[in-house]
Amino acid sequence: MAYNQETIFEKNQTLSFEFERYILDHPETLDQIPSGAEIVLLPKYDPELYQINLKMIQDVRHQDDHPLVVYVEIEALAPSRSRLINPYMTSHPTVPV
């Protein structure tokens, strides 16, 4: 399946959001990232996006000669969870008036 630019953006946006959440939960991870480094997220569960992201950073490195790159290989994403508590469907809302 060939990803279009919108799909690539959405998938990378999700990865970036989840990586930021991971950093908030594991701030010690920042010690492994040199100041000024580019971070490249490589999802092993999505080989196509892995290759796209790898190629994008290789292209940028050739243009900018940017030596500091940290690759973050990601095994999988856990299913997203809802924070709703006891939702139920009804045809007549019970909101007090």
C-alpha positions in Angstrom: 0.0 0.0 0.0 1.5 3.4 -1.0 0.9 6.1 1.6 -0.1 9.5 0.5 1.2 12.7 2.2 -1.9 13.0 4.4 -1.6 9.4 5.6 2.1 9.9 6.3 1.4 13.1 8.2 -1.3 11.5 10.3 0.7 8.4 11.2 3.7 10.5 12.1 1.6 12.9 14.1 0.2 10.0 16.1 3.8 8.6 16.7 5.0 12.0 17.8 2.1 12.5 20.2 2.7 9.0 21.7 6.5 9.6 21.9 5.8 12.9 23.8 3.5 11.0 26.2 6.2 8.4 26.7 8.8 11.1 27.5 6.4 12.6 30.1 6.2 9.2 31.7 9.9 8.4 31.3 11.8 11.7 31.5 15.1 9.9 31.9 14.8 9.0 28.2 15.8 12.6 27.4 19.3 11.8 28.8 19.8 9.6 25.8 19.1 12.4 23.3 21.9 14.8 22.6 21.0 18.5 22.5 20.1 19.6 19.0 19.6 16.0 17.7 17.0 15.2 15.1 14.7 12.4 16.4 13.4 9.9 13.8 10.6 7.6 14.8 10.8 4.3 13.1 7.7 2.0 13.6 8.8 -1.6 13.2 5.1 -2.6 13.0 4.7 -0.5 9.9 7.6 -1.3 7.5 6.4 1.2 4.8 6.3 4.1 7.2 9.6 2.9 8.7 11.2 3.2 5.2 9.5 6.5 4.4 10.8 8.1 7.7 14.3 6.6 7.2 14.4 8.0 3.6 13.2 11.4 4.7 16.0 11.8 7.3 18.6 10.5 4.9 17.5 13.1 2.3 17.6 15.9 5.0 21.0 14.8 6.2 22.4 15.0 2.6 21.0 18.5 2.2 21.8 19.9 5.6 24.8 17.7 6.6 23.0 17.3 10.0 25.2 14.8 11.9 23.1 14.4 15.1 20.3 11.9 14.6 18.7 9.6 17.1 16.6 6.8 15.8 13.7 5.5 17.9 12.6 2.1 16.8 9.1 1.4 18.0 7.9 -2.2 18.3 4.2 -1.5 18.5 1.5 0.8 19.6 -0.9 -0.4 22.3 -4.6 0.1 21.5 -5.9 3.5 22.4 -8.2 3.5 25.4 -11.3 5.5 26.1 -11.6 7.3 29.4 -15.4 7.1 29.4 -16.9 5.5 32.5 -20.1 3.4 32.1 -21.4 4.9 28.9 -24.8 3.7 27.8 -27.1 4.4 24.9 -30.6 5.7 25.4 -33.3 7.3 23.3 -34.4 9.5 26.2 -31.6 11.5 27.9 -31.7 11.6 31.7 -30.2 15.0 32.2 -31.9 16.9 35.0 -33.8 19.9 33.9 
